[in-house]
Every structure is written in structure tokens, then in C-alpha cells.
Amino acid sequence: MKKHTKVALVTGGNRGIGYELVRQLAMDGFKVILTSRNSESGHAAVQKLKESHLDVSFVVMDISSEASIRQAAATVNEQYGRLDVLINNAGIYLDKNQKLVNMDPSVLEKTLTTNFFGTYYVIRSFMPLMEQQAYGRIINVSSGYGAMSEMSSPGVGAYKLSKFILNGLTQLIAAENKKDIKINAVDPGWVSSDMGGPSAPRTPQQAARSILWLATIGPEGPSGGFFKDGKQINW
């Protein structure tokens, strides 16, 4: 790796939006670490990208496991010694058409474990690599469902809460950080993927482009914001 090559890491990078984020970052000159909890699918995705001569590697990481996250962070530190861009893309959507108080509590617990606590532990584990160089760009892939206005509408309560809290985490970490480490949340829109389904109007390629501008913002760029298609939206 060249001394000044920037390193990016994408969680859940083996498919959908995550795969496109990895591909487009690598095409833009980043050394990209693709993470996935499934080793087989992760290696397959990396091999496909390498066939296009892209600088991509794989590290296994299950964001529902704090131990797995810590191990992945140790591996990245040992192999690369730096991290410039962190994109928290991995997430789950388990909701069915049930009221929040009527659903199996395990649905809420699993959703928060992955979508909120997973992201929290990833940031907690990888931010020291950014702090040692006083630079970093963190992007949390959120959802329009996480806006405060969505809390007054019924449905998909577990997923909404997980993204609502994720948005709060984004603001809090931005407020606590004084170095050139920017953290923002992004709504990628309704995307045709395993989560979004085949009827969604937006492609993973389009969604990735709407996210990646935040990976290269300068020191004057935003932090603690919630964006969609490059425009700040209300929390």
C-alpha cells in the first residue's frame, strides 16, 4: 500500500448498497476493506472486485458481536495502521405489520443490537485509528424512517426506533468530537436490494453515489447532519 493511500472500510459490503460503496470507493483510488459476517460471501465479493483490478480486501466482522468488531479493528490496525473513511452500512429489517407493543420483543432487541449497538461498537472500536491521525470521515447509513416526523406514524416500529437512535448517536458523537473527524447520517432512499425489494425505484449504484460525497468533504464540511441526495433534511 502506498504511504498516503487513504483506507476506507464498509460494513455489510458483500451485496447491495454496501457492495456498490466498496466498488465506487475503490474506483476513486481508496484502499477498501469490505467487511461481512459471512466469510464465504465476503471473499466472493472481493474476488469479483479484484477481477476489475480494484484494491479491495476482506475482513470478517459480525456487527452483532462486540468481540467480532474488536477483532476486526485489531486486524485493520495491524495490517493498515490507519483508517480514513468508515461507512456503517450493515443493518437488518425484521419488522412485520405489527404494533410495537404486540411484536415479539426479540425483534426489537435484535434490530437494536445490529442497527444501533452494532454501529456504536464499530465507531467505538475504529475511531482510535482516526484520532491518532486527527482525521476521519464516518458515514452512518440511516433511513427516512429515522426522522422524528416518522415517529407519529404507525408501523415498522423496531426499524424506525433503531434508525431514530442512530441519528441521535450521529449528532452526539459529532458534538463531542473536536478534531477533523466528521460524522454524518444519510438516507439512501428506497433502494432495490434484499432489504428494499425489487419494486424500489433507486438502484444501489444511485444510492452509493448519494452517500459517497461525504467521504471526501474537507475540514469545513458538515458534521452531525442528516442528508439525502446531498441536501440536509430534518431530523
C-alpha positions as CSV (number, residue, x, y, z in Angstrom):
1,M,0.0,0.0,0.0
2,K,1.3,3.4,-0.9
3,K,2.2,5.5,2.2
4,H,-0.5,8.1,1.5
5,T,-3.3,5.9,0.1
6,K,-6.4,6.5,2.0
7,V,-8.1,3.5,3.6
8,A,-11.9,3.0,3.8
9,L,-14.0,0.4,5.5
10,V,-17.5,-0.6,4.6
11,T,-19.7,-2.8,6.8
12,G,-22.0,-5.2,5.1
13,G,-20.1,-4.7,1.8
14,N,-20.8,-8.1,0.2
15,R,-24.1,-7.0,-1.5
16,G,-26.5,-4.3,-2.4
17,I,-25.6,-0.7,-1.4
18,G,-22.6,-1.9,0.5
19,Y,-21.0,-3.6,-2.5
20,E,-21.5,-0.5,-4.6
21,L,-20.0,1.7,-1.9
22,V,-16.9,-0.6,-1.9
23,R,-16.7,-0.6,-5.7
24,Q,-17.1,3.1,-6.1
25,L,-14.6,4.0,-3.3
26,A,-12.0,1.6,-4.9
27,M,-12.6,3.2,-8.3
28,D,-11.9,6.6,-6.7
29,G,-8.5,5.4,-5.5
30,F,-9.2,4.2,-2.0
31,K,-7.8,1.0,-0.5
32,V,-11.1,-0.5,0.6
33,I,-11.8,-3.1,3.3
34,L,-15.0,-4.9,2.7
35,T,-16.5,-6.5,5.9
36,S,-19.2,-9.1,6.2
37,R,-20.3,-11.5,8.8
38,N,-20.4,-14.3,6.2
39,S,-16.8,-15.2,5.2
40,E,-17.8,-17.1,2.0
41,S,-19.9,-14.3,0.5
42,G,-17.4,-11.7,1.6
43,H,-14.5,-13.4,-0.1
44,A,-16.6,-14.0,-3.2
45,A,-17.5,-10.3,-3.4
46,V,-13.8,-9.3,-3.0
47,Q,-12.7,-11.7,-5.7
48,K,-15.2,-10.3,-8.1
49,L,-14.0,-6.8,-7.4
50,K,-10.4,-7.8,-7.8
51,E,-11.2,-9.1,-11.3
52,S,-11.8,-5.5,-12.1
53,H,-8.3,-4.7,-10.8
54,L,-9.7,-2.8,-7.7
55,D,-7.7,-2.6,-4.5
56,V,-10.1,-4.4,-2.1
57,S,-9.6,-6.8,0.8
58,F,-11.8,-8.7,3.1
59,V,-12.1,-8.7,6.9
60,V,-14.8,-10.8,8.6
61,M,-16.9,-8.8,11.1
62,D,-20.3,-9.5,12.6
63,I,-21.6,-6.2,13.9
64,S,-24.0,-8.0,16.3
65,S,-20.9,-9.3,18.1
66,E,-18.7,-6.8,20.1
67,A,-15.9,-9.4,20.2
68,S,-16.0,-9.8,16.4
69,I,-15.9,-6.0,16.0
70,R,-12.9,-5.7,18.3
71,Q,-11.0,-8.4,16.5
72,A,-11.7,-6.7,13.1
73,A,-10.4,-3.4,14.5
74,A,-7.2,-5.1,15.7
75,T,-6.7,-6.7,12.3
76,V,-7.2,-3.4,10.5
77,N,-4.8,-1.7,12.9
78,E,-2.2,-4.4,12.4
79,Q,-2.5,-4.6,8.6
80,Y,-3.0,-1.0,7.7
81,G,-2.3,1.2,10.7
82,R,-4.9,3.7,9.7
83,L,-8.5,4.3,8.7
84,D,-9.7,7.4,6.9
85,V,-13.3,6.6,6.0
86,L,-15.7,4.4,7.9
87,I,-19.2,3.6,6.4
88,N,-21.6,1.9,8.7
89,N,-23.8,0.3,6.1
90,A,-24.8,-3.1,7.6
91,G,-28.3,-3.3,9.0
92,I,-31.4,-5.5,9.3
93,Y,-35.1,-5.0,8.8
94,L,-37.2,-7.6,10.7
95,D,-40.4,-5.8,11.1
96,K,-43.8,-7.2,10.1
97,N,-47.1,-5.4,10.1
98,Q,-47.5,-5.4,13.9
99,K,-47.8,-2.8,16.6
100,L,-44.6,-2.2,18.5
101,V,-46.1,-3.4,21.8
102,N,-47.5,-6.5,20.2
103,M,-44.4,-7.8,18.4
104,D,-42.1,-10.4,19.8
105,P,-39.6,-8.3,21.9
106,S,-36.8,-10.3,20.4
107,V,-37.5,-8.5,17.1
108,L,-36.8,-5.1,18.7
109,E,-33.8,-6.4,20.6
110,K,-32.2,-8.0,17.5
111,T,-32.9,-4.8,15.5
112,L,-31.3,-2.5,18.1
113,T,-28.4,-4.9,18.6
114,T,-27.5,-4.7,14.9
115,N,-28.7,-1.3,13.7
116,F,-27.8,0.8,16.8
117,F,-25.4,-1.0,19.1
118,G,-23.5,-2.6,16.3
119,T,-22.8,0.8,14.7
120,Y,-21.9,2.2,18.2
121,Y,-19.4,-0.5,18.8
122,V,-17.9,-0.2,15.3
123,I,-17.4,3.5,15.8
124,R,-16.0,3.0,19.3
125,S,-13.6,0.4,18.1
126,F,-12.3,2.1,14.9
127,M,-12.3,5.8,15.9
128,P,-9.0,5.5,17.7
129,L,-7.4,4.9,14.3
130,M,-8.8,8.2,13.2
131,E,-8.0,10.0,16.4
132,Q,-4.3,9.1,16.1
133,Q,-4.1,10.9,12.8
134,A,-6.7,13.6,13.8
135,Y,-8.7,12.9,10.6
136,G,-11.6,10.7,9.6
137,R,-14.9,10.6,7.8
138,I,-17.7,8.5,9.3
139,I,-21.0,7.9,7.5
140,N,-23.9,6.2,9.1
141,V,-26.4,4.8,6.5
142,S,-29.7,5.7,8.1
143,S,-33.2,6.0,6.8
144,G,-36.0,8.5,6.3
145,Y,-37.9,6.2,8.7
146,G,-35.5,7.5,11.4
147,A,-36.8,11.1,11.2
148,M,-38.7,12.5,14.2
149,S,-41.7,13.1,12.0
150,E,-42.0,9.3,11.3
151,M,-42.5,8.6,15.0
152,S,-46.1,9.9,14.7
153,S,-47.0,7.3,12.1
154,P,-47.6,3.6,12.9
155,G,-45.7,0.7,11.5
156,V,-42.2,-0.7,11.3
157,G,-41.6,0.4,14.9
158,A,-38.4,-1.6,15.6
159,Y,-36.7,-0.4,12.4
160,K,-37.8,3.2,12.9
161,L,-36.6,3.3,16.5
162,S,-33.2,1.8,15.6
163,K,-32.6,4.5,12.9
164,F,-34.0,7.3,15.1
165,I,-31.5,6.4,17.8
166,L,-28.7,6.0,15.2
167,N,-29.4,9.6,14.1
168,G,-29.1,10.7,17.7
169,L,-25.8,8.9,18.1
170,T,-24.6,10.7,15.0
171,Q,-25.4,14.1,16.5
172,L,-23.9,13.3,19.9
173,I,-20.6,12.0,18.5
174,A,-20.3,15.0,16.2
175,A,-20.9,17.3,19.2
176,E,-18.3,15.5,21.3
177,N,-15.6,15.5,18.7
178,K,-13.3,18.5,18.2
179,K,-10.8,17.1,15.7
180,D,-11.2,16.9,11.9
181,I,-13.3,13.7,12.2
182,K,-16.6,14.3,10.5
183,I,-19.7,12.1,11.2
184,N,-22.9,12.3,9.3
185,A,-26.0,10.2,8.7
186,V,-27.5,9.6,5.2
187,D,-30.9,8.4,4.0
188,P,-30.1,6.5,0.7
189,G,-33.8,6.4,-0.2
190,W,-35.8,3.3,-1.2
191,V,-33.3,1.0,-2.9
192,S,-33.7,-2.1,-4.9
193,S,-31.9,-4.6,-2.7
194,D,-32.5,-7.6,-0.5
195,M,-33.9,-5.2,2.1
196,G,-35.7,-2.8,-0.2
197,G,-37.2,-5.4,-2.5
198,P,-37.4,-5.4,-6.3
199,S,-40.0,-2.7,-6.6
200,A,-37.8,0.0,-5.2
201,P,-37.2,2.9,-7.7
202,R,-33.5,3.5,-6.8
203,T,-30.5,1.3,-7.8
204,P,-27.7,0.5,-5.4
205,Q,-25.4,2.5,-7.8
206,Q,-27.5,5.6,-7.4
207,A,-27.7,5.2,-3.6
208,A,-24.0,4.8,-3.3
209,R,-23.3,8.0,-5.3
210,S,-25.7,9.9,-3.0
211,I,-23.7,8.8,0.0
212,L,-20.0,9.0,-1.0
213,W,-19.7,12.7,-1.3
214,L,-19.5,12.8,2.5
215,A,-16.3,10.6,2.3
216,T,-14.2,13.3,0.8
217,I,-15.5,16.5,2.4
218,G,-12.9,19.0,3.6
219,P,-12.4,20.3,7.1
220,E,-15.1,23.0,6.5
221,G,-17.6,20.2,5.7
222,P,-20.6,19.3,7.8
223,S,-20.7,17.1,10.8
224,G,-23.7,15.9,12.8
225,G,-26.0,16.3,9.8
226,F,-28.7,14.1,8.2
227,F,-28.6,14.1,4.4
228,K,-30.5,12.8,1.4
229,D,-29.2,13.4,-2.1
230,G,-26.7,16.0,-0.9
231,K,-29.3,18.1,0.9
232,Q,-29.7,18.3,4.7
233,I,-33.1,17.1,5.9
234,N,-34.8,17.5,9.2
235,W,-34.1,15.0,12.0
